[in-house]
Amino acid sequence: MKIVLLSGGSGKRLWPLSNDARSKQFLKILENENGKLQSMVQRVWEQLKQTDLCRSTLIATSNSQVEMLRSQLNDEIEIIVEPTKRDTFPAISLASTYLYTKKNTNEDEVIAILPVDPFVEANFFNRVKDLEDVINHHQADLALIGVLPTYPSEKYGYIVPEKTNSSNVIKVKGFTEKPNEIKANELLSQGALWNCGVFAFRLGYIIKMLKERNIPVQYEELLKQYNKLPRISFDYEIVENTKNIVALSYEGYWKDLGTWNTLTDEMATNQIGKGVISGDSLNTHLINELDIPVTVLGISNAVIVASPDGILVSDKEKSPKIKEFVRDFNDRPMYEERRWGWYKVLDYEKQNDNKEVLTKKIVIKAGANLSYQYHLARKETWTITKGKGIFALNGKLHVVQAGDVLQIKVGDKHAIKAITDLEMVEVQFGSQLIDEDVIRLYTNWTEIEEFCSNKNFAN
């Protein structure tokens, strides 16, 4: 069995920490067994290791999340990159063609699709393993996992059963999306399960569905036509149009941590970052990514979140509504994790002559490097504030350390590698401070060293 984790979304219900580059699954606010902060995706990856499923797992994601995944999972997992953001049907189609033509996966192989961020116990993934036997022994087109409800929730979709046999495999009659409480109670009496977005199929079933829709089943060809695929979920396009569906129930702990009130329930501490919460501020959580302290006095049942992207102060029960208020917030992310480390925007200014000035703090992990690149519309000044590294400039290599100031002109080819953890302040100045003005030549440091011959090494 192959497992495909779907990693997408902008996670605006967890604003201001989450954005297009750092969705909810990447927020490091949960504790692992060693008391170290980790993200949802890191937690799931550890659980896949515990159940010996990691070696058969891939992640399908958008281009904007690749750097974050490589940073948090250390390049341990194979990544399938969507050219543009669509929805779950295009994403699963692309992953299926990747397995079919790039990995030569047999059409009879069972493929399990999971969200990248379920908050579950490790034995949930043992239940995922059972999907393979269910597909093979019951000749089903699709097999799902549904969670045994603990209350009549209006937040989740429901899998409605037709009947349950002695092997605890449920024949699925249909689905109900986020019912009101009266309908939810009725569904519970029928033995309905919460739909947790996990399903499995034989690879050949999806390949057949793609052929019927005249969608390419060759991975490279589908990449070229990806932006022509409909923006539709896999549930609407495939699941609801499939008759032969069965489901397994899962009776362990499961929770969707998609809002601040549900996420803070699972935090081991009520405070992360600088600040003070007074003793009479009951059931209040503070998460502060800024370098200035936040003081909370006499405010109970609240979540206070401060980041370079904004500040949220909300009653916990009202916090799920945040998405309505920040829907039109499309400013550039002020904080991003990358494969080499992270950066935080310190200041941005647009001057009267249409010139822009952007100031960043950049932290590069020891052994990592920025790519060898140049710009056509901006110059940069790098001030090394901590650590030691090797600076590449126009084919020459230089050792640099704290206190050095590096000038990069328009068109200069440049890169830097951290010998120790390296911190610097970068000031960009130009007419267009955009990602499209980054022309990358090499990303691998070995290639950069080969380009910059040893005879050009200078101290």
Secondary structure, DSSP 8 states (H G I E B T S, - for coil): -EEEEEE----GGGTTT--SSS-GGG---EE-TTS-EE-HHHHHHHHHHHTT-GGGEEEEEEGGGHHHHHHHHTT-SEEEEESS---HHHHHHHHHHIIIIIS---TT-EEEEEES--EE-THHHHHHHHHHHHHHHHT-SEEEEEE--SS--SSS-EEEEEEE-TTSEEEEEEEE-S--HHHHHHHHHTT-EEEEEEEEEEHHHHHHHHHHTT---SHHHHHHTGGGS----HHHHTGGG-S-EEEEEE-S-EE---SHHHHHHT-S-SEESSEEE-TT-TT-EEEE-SSS-EEE-S--SEEEEEETTEEEEEEGGGGGGHHHHHTT-----SEEEETTEEEEEEEEEE-TTS-EEEEEEEEE-TT-B--EEE-SSEEEEEEEEESEEEEEETTEEEEEETT-EEEE-TT--EEEEESS-EEEEEEEEES--SGGG-EEEE-SHHHHHHHS-GGGEE-
